[in-house]
Amino acid sequence: MSITKRFYDNSAAGTLVHIFTLKNSKGTTVKITNFGGIVTSLMVPDKNGNFEDIVLGYDKLSDYEKKGPYFGAVIGRYANRIGNACFELNGAEYRLDKNEGENHLHGGFIGFDKVVWNAEIVTRNGAEALELVYRSKDGEGGFPGNLDVKVTYSLTEDNALVIDYYAVSDKDTVVNLTNHSYFNLAGHASGNILSQKLMINADKFTPVDKASIPTGELVDVKGTPMDFTKMKTIGQDINADFEQIIFTKGYDHNWVLNTNGNLKEKAAEVIDEKSGRVMEVYTTKPGVQLYTANFLDGSEIGKGGVPYYKNAALCLETQYFPDSVNKKNFPSAVLKAGEKYNHTTIYKFAVLK
Ligand code: BGC
């Protein structure tokens, strides 16, 4: 595996931004920019050895800077929503950016997806890896504590994109980091993902209210359109007459993973039978957000001038559950001062035999 670095563009604020290309001996190639830690391209082979770019994105840095779907980005300090954009910690109330109505979404007005990270090519387990470092200052987005964050991307010889997240804070705080790649295993320009198949290793999900804030319940998926315990096409139940799906115009929920932090057990799997491409997801996190790109409407013009429409991709964002900072029964996203936040998520690619 090798990593090369090239100039991408200057950010609006005049900072030099680069693109790093990670390539293994199989020809699998991942491009990542140190603006937002964004995965801008991911070329993986199909069953006949043909490579296709399977993530949505833009050509220009200025589009990543201006636009809002979080294509490919690192999300932080807190992935997904926090109800009423506030939470309490150690008896103090923290008021966060209200960047989605009354609520907080994906880190606020300037989340980790909209900042320039320091990038370095390092050696990890005998292979090169891309290390991205960012200091989120005390009070940024409303969160307490200076938070030093490190996200390390590596690509293995067996086609796994490994993302290691690390953070440490000088005050008690909350942290929930994820990656927001939009995957379409048939190719980013191929249309919708409704005929692709999905398995999520979860017996429960966390229902939401009309504003997509979890109600706090953990509900069985059995007998509902939310059941992905057995592989089914994403389109099978996506238009079901089911309140949760109506609220979010498709899937946009957190599943409670049965894997419970075990990186060795499969958390989710996507199959595109036509191309034969397969993606497996492994994670140390307790939850995963399945988002079926419900809010894309053709107005986002992506790479190569391709308009992205509804359901053009799916995101599998591994995470603590949304709004866990206000839900005592959800696994806690609190990070004590000096404690280490360490998580890993793996997206592993293969082909059907
Ligand atoms: C959220 C969606 C949101 C999308 C970003 C997902 O993680 O769950 O509701 O629209 O990110 O655009």
Residues whose N, C-alpha, C, O or C-beta is under 5 A from the ligand:
A	BS01	BGC	G68 P69 Y70 D252 Y291
